[in-house]
Amino acid sequence: MKVVALVTVYYTENCGSVLQAYALMKTIQKLGYQVVLISTKNSYSGHSLKRLIKNLLQTIVRKDFSDIFPIIKKYQQYHLWIKSLPQMTIKQAKHSAISAYVFGSDTIWDIRSKYFLASYDVFWGTAFPLEYKVAYGASVANSSKKEILSLGYPRKALTDFQRISVRDGHSEQVVQSLSQQRIERVCDPTFLLDKKEYRPFLKKVKEKNYMLVYLFDDLEQEQVRQILQFAKKNHLMLISVGKKMSWCERHKESTLENFLSYYYQADYIISNTFHGTIFSLLFHKQFFILDFQKKKVEELLISLNLRQRLVSDLKNLDVLAKEKIDNQQLETTFQKWKTESLSYLKKSLQS
């Protein structure tokens, strides 16, 4: 069986990053390949003992003592999950029979991120000269062409890729301007799996009639007031997952199990993240996405004729909540994306 090395983000406690890595790994395995993940751990990784200690100290300072055990449990669960993955160091990979290197998905070419910059040789492939390299769904996030050109290696690194695909229009525009080969578009790997393939992560939650709040950023006071007003009017409990929101009645640490389970059983979702948007769509939820100027989020919603779900002013949540989402049409679109993206992946690996 041929071996494919996957270069992506997995040494983290970001649910979206972990799930896209899981989805791409499972998809390549289903195509008949053995998959190993190349270690991308560095001092800025989202999963580390140093970060755990920092989180615990902050929790103690805030006197949120009830959060201590859930934080430790989250660390342990991610540690065990990461440890269970088939992995190789760069050194080990160089002495192994790797038939292809797949780079992506996620924002591996985001040069504004200290994490990706610290391991640029891995994420841009310069650590693997003369190897067969394919990019699947890579993204530059909000990085500009000017910023990328300020570095010496990206343009040269891209010439060593046999095929390149990205997952969003901004990345396509930027990468195309740096490369002479045609840049293709594919969907995020989380769309490649059937919903049933996420079921092993699901558990039954005891809460009912709730709005799930999955945010990476704090909100303005007026936005919080409007959310509280909507929740009260619709008899909804507010539950935050991931970043703790003091104005929510309950909080759950963002283990994969909590993230997917609470998403799957929520009545409403409010988020400002890319994968928060994706799983709202995949699980057919009524959702609202706060506009934090993330190009990939806006573009995804526009492509599905759901731009109205991207909001800054939350005073019209009641009106928006009454608008039905055509989930049947969404599934048709997702299947089209999946078919085209799988075709790209198959052809790239067969080459």
VOVEX-709352 format. One line per 5 residues: number of its first residue (from 1); their letters; for each residue x, y, z of N, C-alpha, C, CB. Coordinates in pm, whole numbers. Glycine has a CB too. Layout:
<recs>
NUM) a) X Y Z X Y Z X Y Z X Y Z  ...
</recs>
This chain:
<recs>
1) mkvva) 85 -120 0 0 0 0 88 125 0 -96 1 124  58 217 -89 136 340 -97 109 428 24 104 416 -227  213 503 63 203 588 182 195 735 140 325 566 276  97 805 195 81 948 171 109 1022 302 -63 982 118  195 1120 296 226 1203 413 139 1328 410 378 1241 416
6) lvtvy) 71 1354 519 -19 1468 529 44 1576 616 -156 1426 587  59 1695 559 115 1810 631 0 1906 659 230 1880 548  -43 1911 783 -159 1991 819 -151 2031 965 -290 1915 790  -259 2091 1015 -266 2135 1155 -341 2030 1236 -335 2275 1166  -275 1969 1329 -344 1874 1416 -295 1880 1560 -327 1733 1363
11) ytenc) -180 1944 1582 -127 1956 1718 -186 2081 1782 29 1962 1718  -317 2075 1804 -391 2192 1848 -514 2148 1925 -431 2280 1727  -581 2244 1989 -709 2217 2054 -819 2299 1988 -700 2249 2204  -794 2340 1865 -894 2407 1783 -976 2299 1712 -826 2506 1679  -1104 2290 1743 -1188 2183 1690 -1190 2181 1537 -1330 2197 1743
16) gsvlq) -1202 2298 1476 -1208 2304 1331 -1083 2250 1266 -1231 2446 1286  -967 2289 1319 -840 2242 1263 -827 2091 1278 -723 2312 1332  -860 2041 1395 -850 1897 1420 -945 1819 1329 -879 1865 1568  -1067 1869 1313 -1167 1796 1234 -1134 1799 1084 -1305 1855 1257  -1076 1909 1035 -1039 1910 894 -924 1812 870 -998 2051 849
21) ayalm) -831 1801 966 -721 1706 953 -775 1563 956 -618 1726 1066  -866 1538 1047 -929 1405 1058 -1002 1370 929 -1027 1401 1177  -1078 1465 876 -1157 1439 756 -1069 1411 635 -1249 1557 728  -961 1487 619 -874 1466 504 -798 1334 518 -774 1583 488  -755 1302 640 -688 1174 663 -781 1058 630 -640 1165 810
26) ktiqk) -905 1061 679 -1000 953 653 -1031 941 505 -1128 976 732  -1042 1055 436 -1074 1054 293 -962 989 213 -1099 1196 242  -838 1023 243 -724 964 171 -714 815 201 -592 1036 209  -742 777 325 -742 635 360 -847 559 280 -766 617 510  -964 619 264 -1071 552 188 -1037 539 41 -1201 629 203
31) lgyqv) -943 619 -7 -898 608 -145 -795 496 -162 -839 742 -192  -760 432 -49 -673 315 -57 -527 340 -22 -679 262 -192  -499 449 48 -362 482 85 -342 471 236 -326 623 36  -220 442 275 -182 454 415 -143 600 438 -65 355 452  -188 657 547 -162 799 574 -80 815 702 -295 878 586
36) vlist) 22 899 693 96 941 812 94 1093 817 244 886 811  86 1147 937 89 1292 953 230 1336 991 -13 1338 1060  278 1437 919 410 1492 950 398 1585 1070 470 1568 827  484 1566 1167 478 1647 1289 494 1795 1258 585 1601 1388  398 1875 1300 404 2020 1281 405 2091 1418 284 2069 1195
41) knsys) 451 2019 1517 456 2075 1652 570 2176 1662 472 1963 1757  540 2292 1719 644 2390 1750 604 2467 1876 667 2488 1630  681 2568 1912 658 2639 2039 527 2717 2041 773 2734 2066  462 2735 1924 336 2808 1918 216 2714 1901 339 2908 1805  237 2585 1908 128 2489 1889 17 2511 1991 181 2345 1899
46) ghslk) -105 2485 1947 -222 2509 2032 -242 2405 2140 -343 2515 1949  -168 2295 2132 -176 2193 2236 -37 2174 2296 -231 2058 2179  -21 2213 2422 109 2198 2489 89 2207 2639 209 2307 2441  182 2150 2711 177 2155 2857 192 2298 2906 288 2066 2918  275 2376 2837 294 2517 2873 162 2593 2863 401 2582 2781
51) rlikn) 87 2567 2756 -42 2635 2738 -142 2589 2844 -99 2608 2596  -138 2461 2878 -227 2409 2983 -201 2480 3115 -209 2257 2999  -75 2491 3153 -40 2556 3280 -85 2702 3280 113 2548 3306  -65 2769 3167 -109 2909 3155 -260 2920 3173 -68 2966 3018  -336 2831 3109 -482 2834 3120 -527 2807 3264 -545 2730 3026
56) llqti) -459 2715 3330 -495 2683 3468 -466 2801 3562 -419 2558 3516  -353 2867 3542 -319 2982 3625 -420 3096 3606 -177 3031 3591  -459 3119 3481 -560 3224 3453 -693 3189 3520 -580 3242 3301  -727 3061 3517 -851 3016 3579 -848 3036 3731 -877 2868 3546  -735 3007 3791 -720 3025 3936 -727 3173 3973 -587 2964 3984
61) vrkdf) -663 3259 3894 -667 3403 3919 -811 3455 3912 -579 3479 3816  -888 3401 3815 -1029 3443 3801 -1118 3379 3907 -1082 3409 3662  -1061 3282 3981 -1135 3206 4083 -1248 3123 4022 -1192 3299 4187  -1226 3079 3898 -1322 2989 3833 -1280 2844 3861 -1331 3017 3679  -1283 2806 3988 -1226 2678 4028 -1301 2559 3966 -1229 2666 4179
66) sdifp) -1427 2578 3935 -1505 2468 3875 -1459 2436 3733 -1653 2504 3874  -1380 2527 3673 -1331 2505 3536 -1201 2424 3532 -1311 2638 3467  -1138 2406 3646 -1006 2342 3647 -1011 2199 3592 -950 2341 3789  -1102 2118 3643 -1109 1979 3597 -1144 1968 3449 -1211 1902 3679  -1246 2043 3399 -1276 2036 3255 -1159 2076 3165 -1394 2124 3223
71) iikky) -1079 2174 3209 -964 2217 3130 -859 2106 3123 -901 2345 3189  -835 2042 3237 -739 1931 3240 -791 1814 3157 -714 1884 3386  -921 1786 3167 -981 1676 3091 -970 1702 2941 -1128 1657 3131  -992 1827 2901 -979 1861 2758 -837 1835 2710 -1019 2008 2733  -740 1879 2788 -600 1858 2752 -572 1709 2737 -507 1920 2857
76) qqyhl) -618 1630 2831 -594 1486 2829 -657 1420 2706 -647 1421 2956  -779 1462 2673 -848 1402 2559 -778 1434 2428 -993 1451 2553  -736 1560 2411 -663 1596 2288 -528 1526 2284 -645 1749 2279  -464 1514 2399 -333 1449 2404 -345 1303 2359 -275 1456 2547  -445 1234 2408 -465 1094 2371 -502 1081 2223 -575 1031 2458
81) wiksl) -584 1174 2175 -627 1169 2035 -507 1193 1943 -738 1273 2006  -428 1294 1973 -309 1324 1891 -211 1207 1895 -239 1454 1940  -193 1150 2014 -101 1038 2030 -146 917 1947 -90 1000 2177  -276 903 1925 -329 787 1853 -309 797 1701 -477 771 1882  -273 916 1652 -259 937 1508 -127 878 1457 -266 1086 1475
86) pqmti) -127 827 1334 -1 780 1273 86 900 1237 -29 692 1147  201 913 1298 283 1033 1282 427 1000 1247 279 1116 1407  491 1098 1185 634 1089 1155 698 1226 1173 658 1038 1010  824 1226 1214 900 1350 1214 950 1374 1071 1019 1343 1317  1001 1493 1046 1059 1523 915 1174 1427 886 1107 1669 908
91) kqakh) 1256 1404 985 1371 1315 967 1326 1174 931 1456 1312 1094  1224 1125 998 1173 990 970 1114 984 829 1066 950 1074  1044 1089 790 982 1092 657 1087 1087 546 895 1217 641  1198 1155 568 1303 1159 466 1367 1022 444 1409 1260 506  1352 933 541 1408 799 529 1299 693 509 1491 767 653
96) saisa) 1181 739 465 1069 648 442 1024 655 297 951 682 536  953 551 255 904 545 117 769 617 108 890 397 69  774 749 95 653 830 83 624 852 -65 669 967 159  503 816 -109 471 831 -251 426 972 -284 364 732 -292  366 1042 -186 319 1179 -211 304 1253 -78 184 1178 -288
101) yvfgs) 326 1383 -84 301 1471 30 180 1558 -3 428 1560 63  82 1557 87 -38 1641 69 -34 1750 175 -170 1556 79  -40 1875 128 -34 1991 217 -172 2055 228 71 2095 165  -222 2064 348 -353 2123 369 -441 2028 448 -419 2159 235  -558 2071 473 -616 2199 438 -577 2300 547 -772 2189 421
106) dtiwd) -666 2393 577 -648 2494 680 -554 2605 632 -594 2430 809  -527 2699 721 -456 2822 684 -305 2803 694 -500 2938 774  -254 2697 630 -112 2664 643 -20 2768 579 -85 2530 580  -75 2853 491 6 2957 427 -28 3096 479 -13 2952 275  -75 3102 603 -106 3230 668 22 3284 730 -219 3212 777
111) irsky) 82 3384 666 210 3434 714 193 3535 829 287 3500 600  70 3565 866 48 3651 983 51 3570 1113 -87 3724 971  53 3438 1100 49 3350 1216 191 3309 1257 -35 3227 1186  224 3329 1383 355 3290 1435 374 3139 1425 372 3337 1580  265 3066 1446 273 2920 1441 316 2871 1303 138 2858 1478
116) flasy) 251 2921 1198 285 2876 1063 421 2929 1017 177 2921 965  455 3051 1060 586 3106 1024 700 3028 1090 594 3254 1064  677 2982 1212 782 2910 1285 819 2778 1216 737 2883 1428  724 2721 1142 750 2595 1070 726 2612 920 660 2482 1126  769 2726 867 742 2757 727 801 2652 633 796 2894 692
121) dvfwg) 916 2595 671 980 2496 583 894 2371 568 1118 2458 637  816 2340 672 727 2224 666 601 2260 587 690 2176 808  536 2372 623 408 2406 563 419 2450 417 343 2515 644  534 2504 377 554 2543 237 631 2435 160 628 2677 229  668 2327 228 728 2213 159 876 2222 129 659 2191 35
126) tafpl) 943 2329 173 1085 2341 140 1170 2239 218 1134 2484 171  1112 2179 321 1183 2074 395 1184 1942 319 1118 2054 532  1106 1937 210 1095 1813 132 1128 1838 -16 953 1754 146  1249 1880 -46 1285 1906 -186 1281 1777 -268 1425 1970 -194  1245 1792 -393 1243 1682 -490 1136 1577 -463 1377 1616 -493
131) eykva) 1046 1602 -367 937 1508 -341 813 1547 -422 904 1505 -191  723 1449 -440 596 1477 -510 502 1545 -412 532 1344 -568  465 1670 -444 388 1751 -350 259 1805 -412 473 1867 -299  153 1793 -335 21 1837 -377 -40 1921 -265 -71 1716 -414  -102 2031 -298 -173 2111 -198 -322 2084 -211 -144 2263 -214
136) ygasv) -385 2052 -99 -532 2035 -99 -594 2138 -5 -572 1889 -55  -670 2228 -64 -747 2323 16 -666 2413 105 -842 2250 99  -545 2447 62 -462 2537 143 -523 2677 145 -316 2542 88  -490 2753 247 -544 2889 258 -437 2983 311 -669 2891 350  -442 3107 264 -352 3212 316 -422 3294 423 -303 3303 202
141) anssk) -547 3254 459 -630 3331 552 -650 3472 496 -565 3337 695  -617 3576 574 -632 3714 525 -499 3775 480 -692 3800 634  -393 3693 471 -263 3744 427 -273 3800 285 -155 3632 433  -203 3908 260 -207 3971 128 -89 3925 42 -206 4125 142  -101 3949 -87 8 3917 -179 135 3993 -140 -32 3950 -325
146) keils) 119 4120 -104 234 4202 -67 306 4144 53 190 4345 -38  230 4099 152 290 4041 272 366 3913 239 182 4012 378  306 3830 153 371 3703 117 497 3728 35 273 3613 38  491 3825 -55 608 3856 -137 723 3916 -56 568 3953 -248  691 3968 63 796 4025 148 889 3916 201 734 4103 264
151) lgypr) 845 3791 190 927 3678 231 995 3620 108 841 3570 304  1109 3560 126 1186 3514 11 1147 3381 -46 1326 3508 47  1076 3299 31 1060 3159 -9 927 3119 -76 1077 3077 108  813 3186 -53 686 3131 -103 680 3108 -253 577 3221 -65  722 3207 -335 711 3191 -480 793 3070 -528 758 3318 -552
156) kaltd) 916 3058 -477 1001 2944 -516 941 2813 -466 1145 2962 -461  888 2813 -345 831 2691 -287 715 2639 -372 783 2718 -144  633 2730 -422 516 2690 -501 555 2624 -633 429 2810 -528  670 2659 -687 713 2599 -815 744 2451 -799 835 2673 -870  766 2406 -675 799 2266 -650 675 2179 -630 889 2255 -530
161) fqris) 556 2240 -632 432 2163 -617 386 2114 -754 321 2248 -549  345 1987 -758 294 1932 -883 151 1979 -911 299 1779 -878  70 1990 -806 -66 2043 -822 -99 2124 -698 -170 1927 -843  -177 2231 -719 -214 2319 -608 -363 2347 -611 -134 2452 -614  -426 2328 -498 -566 2370 -484 -581 2447 -353 -663 2248 -488
166) vrdgh) -678 2536 -351 -707 2618 -232 -855 2606 -202 -665 2767 -254  -896 2657 -86 -1036 2640 -48 -1118 2769 -52 -1043 2582 90  -1056 2881 -88 -1132 3007 -90 -1079 3099 -199 -1125 3077 46  -1162 3194 -238 -1131 3282 -350 -1015 3375 -325 -1250 3361 -384  -1004 3427 -203 -892 3516 -172 -760 3441 -186 -905 3573 -29
171) seqvv) -755 3319 -134 -633 3238 -146 -604 3207 -292 -646 3108 -66  -708 3180 -368 -691 3151 -511 -627 3270 -582 -826 3115 -576  -678 3388 -554 -628 3509 -619 -481 3534 -581 -714 3630 -580  -450 3520 -454 -314 3547 -407 -216 3442 -460 -309 3550 -255  -250 3314 -444 -159 3207 -486 -142 3205 -637 -210 3071 -437
176) qslsq) -251 3233 -710 -240 3236 -856 -143 3343 -903 -378 3259 -919  -137 3454 -830 -46 3562 -867 100 3527 -840 -83 3689 -793  122 3420 -762 257 3378 -727 302 3255 -805 265 3350 -579  210 3194 -877 241 3067 -944 198 3071 -1090 173 2951 -872  272 3000 -1174 239 2995 -1316 143 2880 -1348 366 2980 -1399
181) qrier) 129 2785 -1258 35 2676 -1283 -106 2714 -1242 78 2548 -1209  -205 2643 -1296 -344 2674 -1265 -377 2633 -1122 -439 2604 -1365  -434 2726 -1047 -474 2699 -909 -620 2656 -909 -451 2824 -818  -648 2542 -849 -784 2489 -849 -852 2514 -714 -783 2339 -880  -984 2507 -716 -1063 2527 -594 -1125 2396 -550 -1173 2633 -617
186) vcdpt) -1116 2368 -422 -1178 2249 -364 -1250 2290 -236 -1072 2137 -336  -1332 2200 -183 -1403 2231 -60 -1319 2194 62 -1538 2156 -56  -1355 2248 175 -1289 2211 299 -1309 2061 321 -1345 2294 419  -1208 1990 374 -1220 1845 391 -1338 1799 476 -1095 1793 453  -1386 1886 567 -1498 1845 652 -1624 1819 569 -1526 1953 757
191) flldk) -1632 1873 448 -1744 1845 359 -1731 1708 291 -1756 1954 253  -1611 1651 294 -1586 1526 221 -1642 1403 293 -1438 1508 199  -1663 1414 423 -1718 1302 499 -1870 1309 505 -1659 1299 641  -1934 1194 507 -2078 1190 532 -2102 1226 679 -2138 1049 499  -2219 1284 706 -2248 1324 844 -2238 1206 941 -2387 1386 853
196) keyrp) -2273 1087 893 -2269 969 981 -2128 938 1029 -2327 847 909  -2027 987 955 -1889 960 995 -1844 1046 1113 -1797 983 877  -1928 1143 1151 -1899 1221 1272 -1970 1162 1394 -1941 1367 1252  -2057 1063 1373 -2136 1006 1483 -2053 945 1595 -2227 903 1429  -1937 883 1565 -1858 826 1676 -1820 929 1783 -1733 764 1621
201) flkkv) -1821 1058 1746 -1786 1163 1842 -1907 1210 1923 -1724 1281 1769  -2027 1171 1882 -2148 1228 1943 -2187 1158 2072 -2263 1220 1845  -2236 1236 2164 -2295 1185 2287 -2428 1259 2307 -2199 1205 2410  -2515 1200 2388 -2641 1266 2418 -2618 1373 2525 -2749 1163 2463  -2664 1494 2499 -2648 1600 2599 -2779 1618 2675 -2606 1734 2531
206) kekny) -2771 1657 2800 -2890 1668 2883 -2968 1798 2860 -2852 1657 3029  -2896 1901 2811 -2962 2030 2790 -3055 2027 2668 -2858 2140 2773  -3164 2099 2678 -3259 2114 2567 -3294 2261 2551 -3388 2028 2590  -3344 2296 2433 -3385 2434 2405 -3272 2533 2436 -3511 2471 2487  -3166 2524 2358 -3052 2612 2383 -2993 2669 2253 -2944 2537 2461
211) mlvyl) -2928 2782 2270 -2848 2841 2162 -2702 2818 2197 -2880 2994 2143  -2628 2760 2104 -2486 2736 2127 -2406 2857 2080 -2439 2608 2054  -2314 2902 2162 -2231 3018 2132 -2087 2970 2113 -2240 3127 2245  -2040 2976 1989 -1903 2930 1959 -1828 3046 1895 -1904 2804 1864  -1752 3117 1977 -1683 3238 1933 -1535 3231 1967 -1747 3363 1997
216) fddle) -1454 3296 1883 -1312 3311 1913 -1282 3447 1976 -1229 3294 1785  -1380 3537 1974 -1356 3676 2016 -1467 3723 2110 -1348 3769 1894  -1434 3822 2192 -1534 3886 2277 -1623 3977 2192 -1466 3966 2391  -1744 4000 2242 -1840 4082 2169 -1858 4218 2236 -1975 4011 2159  -1913 4310 2159 -1948 4440 2215 -2069 4423 2307 -1979 4543 2101
221) qeqvr) -2082 4513 2402 -2191 4504 2501 -2328 4502 2435 -2183 4619 2599  -2345 4582 2330 -2474 4588 2263 -2506 4457 2193 -2476 4703 2162  -2405 4391 2136 -2426 4261 2073 -2468 4157 2176 -2299 4215 2000  -2403 4160 2291 -2439 4067 2399 -2583 4092 2443 -2342 4083 2519  -2619 4218 2459 -2755 4253 2502 -2858 4198 2404 -2771 4406 2515
226) qilqf) -2831 4211 2274 -2925 4165 2172 -2938 4013 2172 -2881 4214 2034  -2827 3944 2196 -2832 3797 2203 -2913 3754 2325 -2689 3737 2209  -2888 3817 2439 -2962 3785 2561 -3111 3809 2542 -2909 3868 2679  -3144 3918 2473 -3283 3951 2447 -3350 3844 2360 -3294 4090 2380  -3279 3802 2255 -3332 3698 2166 -3352 3567 2241 -3237 3676 2045
231) akknh) -3254 3531 2323 -3262 3406 2398 -3379 3408 2497 -3131 3379 2473  -3397 3518 2566 -3506 3530 2663 -3642 3522 2594 -3495 3661 2741  -3655 3590 2482 -3781 3592 2409 -3819 3454 2357 -3774 3690 2294  -3716 3374 2321 -3741 3242 2263 -3718 3128 2362 -3652 3222 2143  -3706 3163 2490 -3692 3064 2598 -3574 2970 2573 -3822 2982 2612
236) lmlis) -3461 3029 2542 -3341 2953 2510 -3234 2969 2618 -3285 2995 2374  -3174 2859 2656 -3056 2865 2741 -2937 2900 2651 -3033 2728 2817  -2842 2974 2704 -2721 3007 2629 -2605 2922 2682 -2688 3159 2639  -2541 2848 2591 -2429 2763 2628 -2309 2800 2541 -2464 2611 2612  -2198 2835 2603 -2077 2864 2526 -1990 2740 2521 -1998 2984 2587
241) vgkkm) -1923 2722 2408 -1827 2614 2393 -1699 2676 2338 -1881 2499 2299  -1584 2632 2386 -1458 2694 2344 -1425 2811 2434 -1466 2741 2197  -1426 2930 2380 -1399 3050 2459 -1515 3073 2556 -1377 3175 2367  -1485 3087 2683 -1590 3102 2783 -1650 3242 2777 -1534 3075 2923  -1783 3246 2769 -1856 3372 2767 -1930 3386 2900 -1955 3377 2646
246) swcer) -1893 3485 2979 -1948 3500 3114 -2098 3524 3113 -1879 3614 3185  -2152 3574 3000 -2294 3604 2993 -2379 3484 2952 -2316 3717 2895  -2313 3371 2928 -2388 3247 2900 -2413 3172 3030 -2309 3157 2798  -2527 3102 3038 -2560 3030 3161 -2466 2913 3187 -2703 2981 3155  -2423 2849 3079 -2335 2734 3095 -2220 2742 2996 -2413 2602 3076
251) hkest) -2111 2671 3034 -1994 2666 2946 -1944 2523 2936 -1883 2759 2998  -1901 2485 2815 -1844 2353 2792 -1709 2369 2724 -1938 2266 2707  -1608 2296 2774 -1477 2299 2709 -1489 2235 2571 -1370 2226 2796  -1410 2286 2476 -1425 2243 2336 -1348 2116 2304 -1380 2355 2243  -1385 2006 2371 -1338 1877 2325 -1412 1845 2195 -1361 1765 2434
256) lenfl) -1360 1751 2117 -1430 1714 1994 -1569 1664 2025 -1351 1607 1916  -1582 1587 2131 -1711 1531 2170 -1810 1641 2207 -1694 1436 2287  -1767 1737 2288 -1855 1848 2326 -1892 1933 2206 -1790 1935 2433  -1791 1968 2127 -1816 2055 2011 -1921 1994 1919 -1686 2080 1933  -1899 1871 1875 -1990 1809 1779 -2125 1775 1841 -1927 1683 1721
261) syyyq) -2126 1729 1964 -2251 1690 2029 -2341 1810 2054 -2223 1618 2160  -2283 1917 2107 -2364 2035 2136 -2405 2107 2008 -2288 2131 2227  -2323 2099 1905 -2361 2154 1775 -2480 2076 1719 -2242 2151 1676  -2467 1945 1722 -2566 1856 1659 -2704 1871 1722 -2520 1711 1670  -2709 1901 1852 -2837 1903 1922 -2886 2044 1956 -2826 1823 2047
266) adyii) -2817 2146 1906 -2856 2285 1934 -2980 2325 1855 -2741 2381 1902  -3056 2419 1911 -3169 2477 1839 -3123 2593 1752 -3278 2524 1937  -3026 2669 1802 -2969 2780 1728 -2817 2782 1753 -3034 2916 1771  -2746 2838 1655 -2601 2854 1666 -2566 2999 1642 -2525 2761 1566  -2474 3052 1721 -2414 3181 1689 -2263 3165 1696 -2465 3294 1786
271) sntfh) -2194 3205 1589 -2051 3182 1580 -1986 3295 1501 -2020 3045 1516  -1854 3295 1497 -1781 3387 1408 -1663 3315 1345 -1733 3511 1487  -1670 3182 1338 -1559 3104 1287 -1595 3031 1158 -1512 3005 1391  -1493 2993 1084 -1511 2923 957 -1574 2785 978 -1377 2910 883  -1514 2705 1063 -1569 2571 1085 -1695 2575 1170 -1465 2482 1150
276) gtifs) -1711 2680 1249 -1838 2699 1318 -1951 2717 1218 -1832 2818 1412  -1921 2788 1109 -2018 2807 1000 -2042 2675 928 -1968 2914 900  -1935 2603 898 -1948 2477 823 -2035 2376 897 -1811 2417 796  -2012 2359 1026 -2090 2258 1098 -2233 2304 1125 -2023 2222 1229  -2258 2433 1124 -2396 2482 1125 -2468 2438 999 -2401 2636 1139
281) llfhk) -2397 2444 888 -2452 2404 758 -2468 2253 748 -2362 2455 645  -2365 2180 787 -2369 2034 776 -2479 1973 863 -2235 1975 815  -2502 2033 980 -2602 1978 1072 -2739 2045 1057 -2554 1994 1215  -2755 2127 952 -2884 2188 918 -2942 2270 1034 -2983 2080 878  -2863 2361 1085 -2904 2443 1199 -2951 2582 1156 -2790 2456 1297
286) qffil) -3038 2640 1239 -3065 2782 1227 -2946 2853 1290 -3203 2822 1297  -2880 2939 1214 -2754 2995 1266 -2738 3141 1226 -2636 2914 1216  -2653 3209 1303 -2616 3348 1278 -2464 3357 1291 -2689 3446 1378  -2400 3419 1194 -2254 3432 1194 -2218 3579 1210 -2192 3373 1064  -2144 3609 1315 -2102 3747 1339 -1989 3785 1245 -2058 3766 1485
291) dfqkk) -2001 3902 1190 -1905 3949 1088 -1780 4005 1155 -1970 4057 998  -1671 3928 1148 -1542 3972 1199 -1441 3988 1085 -1488 3872 1303  -1493 4021 968 -1410 4051 850 -1321 3933 809 -1323 4172 877  -1374 3814 819 -1301 3695 774 -1346 3662 632 -1325 3574 870  -1254 3680 538 -1288 3664 397 -1346 3526 367 -1165 3687 311
296) kveel) -1287 3421 424 -1329 3285 394 -1471 3257 442 -1232 3185 457  -1511 3318 553 -1646 3299 606 -1748 3367 516 -1656 3353 749  -1721 3493 482 -1814 3566 395 -1828 3498 260 -1767 3711 376  -1716 3455 204 -1720 3393 72 -1799 3262 73 -1578 3367 23  -1783 3184 179 -1857 3058 192 -2008 3085 192 -1816 2982 320
301) lisln) -2051 3181 270 -2193 3212 279 -2247 3269 148 -2219 3310 393  -2169 3353 81 -2212 3408 -47 -2229 3297 -149 -2111 3512 -98  -2137 3199 -149 -2144 3089 -245 -2270 3004 -227 -2021 3002 -233  -2331 3012 -108 -2451 2934 -78 -2576 3021 -72 -2433 2860 53  -2563 3146 -119 -2675 3242 -116 -2727 3264 27 -2789 3194 -207
306) lrqrl) -2635 3268 121 -2673 3287 261 -2598 3406 323 -2644 3159 342  -2566 3504 242 -2493 3622 291 -2567 3692 404 -2469 3720 177  -2700 3682 404 -2779 3749 508 -2755 3691 646 -2925 3740 474  -2694 3572 651 -2665 3509 781 -2540 3568 846 -2647 3358 763  -2466 3650 772 -2348 3717 825 -2392 3854 876 -2234 3730 716
311) vsdlk) -2387 3874 1006 -2446 3994 1066 -2350 4065 1159 -2573 3958 1141  -2369 4195 1171 -2298 4275 1272 -2398 4328 1374 -2221 4393 1205  -2509 4379 1321 -2618 4428 1405 -2714 4311 1430 -2693 4550 1339  -2737 4280 1556 -2817 4161 1590 -2961 4194 1626 -2752 4089 1705  -3004 4315 1598 -3139 4354 1639 -3248 4282 1560 -3156 4504 1623
316) nldvl) -3211 4226 1443 -3312 4159 1360 -3300 4007 1364 -3300 4206 1216  -3249 3954 1472 -3234 3809 1482 -3368 3737 1471 -3166 3773 1613  -3472 3794 1529 -3605 3731 1524 -3653 3716 1380 -3707 3813 1605  -3630 3819 1300 -3672 3815 1159 -3590 3711 1084 -3656 3954 1093  -3459 3711 1106 -3371 3618 1037 -3400 3474 1078 -3224 3652 1066
321) akeki) -3437 3455 1205 -3464 3320 1256 -3586 3257 1189 -3483 3323 1406  -3674 3341 1139 -3795 3290 1073 -3772 3253 927 -3906 3394 1082  -3659 3295 873 -3628 3262 733 -3579 3118 724 -3522 3358 675  -3645 3040 640 -3608 2899 626 -3483 2885 539 -3724 2818 567  -3399 2792 576 -3281 2758 496 -3314 2635 413 -3155 2734 586
326) dnqql) -3288 2642 284 -3318 2529 195 -3207 2425 208 -3332 2577 47  -3222 2338 307 -3118 2239 333 -3106 2135 222 -3146 2169 464  -3215 2110 152 -3209 2015 40 -3119 2070 -70 -3350 1987 -15  -3132 2200 -98 -3046 2263 -198 -2901 2266 -150 -3096 2405 -229  -2881 2289 -21 -2746 2288 34 -2681 2151 13 -2748 2324 184
331) ettfq) -2756 2045 40 -2701 1910 25 -2662 1881 -120 -2802 1805 74  -2742 1932 -213 -2710 1916 -355 -2578 1986 -388 -2824 1973 -444  -2560 2106 -334 -2436 2181 -355 -2318 2110 -290 -2449 2324 -298  -2337 2063 -168 -2229 1993 -98 -2185 1869 -176 -2273 1953 45  -2281 1797 -232 -2247 1676 -306 -2166 1710 -431 -2374 1600 -346
336) kwkte) -2201 1822 -495 -2127 1868 -613 -1984 1903 -575 -2198 1991 -678  -1969 1977 -465 -1836 2013 -416 -1754 1888 -385 -1846 2102 -291  -1819 1794 -319 -1752 1670 -279 -1703 1592 -400 -1845 1583 -194  -1789 1578 -500 -1753 1503 -621 -1634 1566 -691 -1873 1496 -717  -1638 1698 -707 -1529 1769 -776 -1399 1763 -697 -1569 1915 -801
341) slsyl) -1410 1777 -565 -1290 1778 -481 -1227 1639 -472 -1324 1828 -341  -1309 1536 -464 -1258 1400 -463 -1188 1366 -595 -1371 1300 -437  -1243 1416 -704 -1183 1395 -835 -1043 1456 -839 -1271 1455 -947  -1030 1578 -787 -899 1645 -781 -801 1562 -699 -914 1787 -720  -847 1515 -582 -761 1442 -492 -716 1308 -554 -832 1419 -358
346) kkslq) -811 1238 -613 -778 1108 -677 -676 1128 -788 -906 1041 -735  -700 1222 -877 -609 1246 -990 -471 1289 -940 -667 1353 -1084  -469 1371 -837 -342 1419 -784 -259 1306 -726 -366 1525 -679  -322 1217 -655 -250 1106 -592 -214 997 -693 -332 1046 -479  -296 977 -793 -267 877 -895 -151 918 -985 -390 852 -980
351) s) -131 1048 -998 -22 1099 -1081 113 1065 -1020 -35 1252 -1099
</recs>
